[in-house]
Structures are given as structure tokens and as C-alpha cells.
Amino acid sequence: MTLADVKSRLRVDFNDHDTLITSLMNAAIARATSVIGELDLAANHEAHEAVLDDIEAMYRGDGGSLSSMKTYRRLSIRPMI
């Protein structure tokens, strides 16, 4: 996942928010990894889309995507308690 991919998804065509978007990318990937376990976004299209949804929700100020969290849990290789 690249900054350009995320900016395209967010329809952001300026550089003023690059630092913010990069931070959101790192947070969403960390969140996904903490739930799913090992994460290869290039190989798992569903996880990639869920992370993009999560970033988009955080960028809007929603704090994250509930549907992304459901996807992370479904794809998890760890037992959910």
C-alpha cells in the first residue's frame, strides 16, 4: 500500500495532508495486524480494501471503520475470545 494509493482512494490531490495520511496508514495497518496477525496486503485484496476503508473513516474523523474491524476479525489467524 502506498501513499499514492491512499490519496487516490481519499480523492486527495494535494500534499498538505501527506504526514497525516501516512500516520493514518500506519495506524490502520497496525490495527489490522493486531487483529489478523501476519498481514500481506499485496496478497489479500479483502484485507487491503478493509485497511483502505479504515483509513478513509479515520480521515473523515470517524475513528475507524466498524466494517473493517469485522473483516479483520473474520480474517484473523488468532483465536477470538
C-alpha positions as CSV (number, residue, x, y, z in Angstrom):
1,M,0.0,0.0,0.0
2,T,1.4,3.4,-1.0
3,L,0.6,6.9,-0.1
4,A,-0.4,7.4,-3.7
5,D,-3.0,4.5,-3.4
6,V,-4.5,6.0,-0.3
7,K,-4.6,9.6,-1.6
8,S,-6.3,8.3,-4.7
9,R,-8.9,6.5,-2.6
10,L,-9.4,9.6,-0.5
11,R,-9.5,11.8,-3.6
12,V,-6.8,14.0,-2.2
13,D,-4.6,15.6,-4.9
14,F,-2.5,17.9,-2.7
15,N,0.4,17.3,-0.4
16,D,-0.6,19.2,2.6
17,H,-2.0,16.1,4.4
18,D,0.7,13.7,3.4
19,T,2.0,13.4,7.0
20,L,-1.5,12.9,8.4
21,I,-2.4,10.3,5.8
22,T,0.9,8.4,6.4
23,S,0.1,8.4,10.1
24,L,-3.4,7.1,9.4
25,M,-2.0,4.4,7.1
26,N,0.4,3.2,9.8
27,A,-2.4,3.2,12.4
28,A,-4.8,1.2,10.2
29,I,-2.1,-1.3,9.2
30,A,-1.1,-1.7,12.9
31,R,-4.8,-2.1,13.9
32,A,-5.3,-4.8,11.2
33,T,-2.1,-6.6,12.1
34,S,-3.0,-6.6,15.8
35,V,-6.3,-8.4,15.0
36,I,-5.4,-10.5,11.9
37,G,-1.9,-11.5,12.8
38,E,0.6,-11.6,9.9
39,L,-0.7,-9.4,7.1
40,D,0.3,-9.3,3.5
41,L,-1.9,-6.6,1.9
42,A,-0.5,-7.3,-1.6
43,A,-1.7,-10.9,-1.4
44,N,-5.0,-10.3,0.4
45,H,-7.3,-8.0,-1.6
46,E,-10.1,-8.1,1.1
47,A,-7.7,-7.0,3.9
48,H,-6.2,-4.3,1.6
49,E,-9.7,-2.9,1.0
50,A,-10.6,-3.1,4.7
51,V,-7.5,-1.1,5.6
52,L,-8.3,1.5,2.9
53,D,-11.8,1.7,4.4
54,D,-10.4,2.1,7.9
55,I,-8.0,4.9,6.7
56,E,-10.9,6.6,4.9
57,A,-13.1,6.5,8.1
58,M,-10.2,7.9,10.2
59,Y,-9.5,10.6,7.7
60,R,-13.2,11.7,7.9
61,G,-12.8,11.8,11.7
62,D,-15.0,8.7,12.4
63,G,-12.2,7.0,14.4
64,G,-12.1,3.9,12.2
65,S,-14.4,1.6,10.3
66,L,-16.6,-0.9,12.1
67,S,-16.9,-3.0,8.9
68,S,-13.1,-3.1,8.6
69,M,-12.9,-4.4,12.2
70,K,-15.4,-7.1,11.3
71,T,-13.3,-8.0,8.3
72,Y,-10.1,-8.1,10.4
73,R,-11.8,-10.4,12.9
74,R,-13.1,-12.7,10.1
75,L,-9.6,-12.9,8.6
76,S,-7.9,-13.4,11.9
77,I,-5.5,-16.3,12.3
78,R,-5.7,-15.8,16.0
79,P,-8.5,-17.2,18.2
80,M,-11.0,-14.6,19.3
81,I,-12.0,-14.7,22.9
